[in-house]
């Protein structure tokens, strides 16, 4: 058994999976998981900002770096 995962079921008289399939599947999984992580991070940061500062700021309000008010 190598590093890459395979189906646990062996199909008799089958030539097997094409050589390009394993790298394609790993690349597809990496891309999908990266997009999901970035999306969840954006949603979590947006929700976190709402809980940290529930009061709307007046227009033109400048947030000073390092201040927590």
Number of C-alpha atoms within 10 A of each C-alpha: 5 5 5 8 9 11 6 6 6 9 9 7 6 7 7 9 9 7 8 8 10 14 11 11 11 13 12 12 12 12 12 11 12 12 12 12 12 11 12 12 12 12 12 12 12 11 11 12 11 12 10 10 11 9 8 7 10 7 6 6 7 8 10 8 6 6 6 8 7
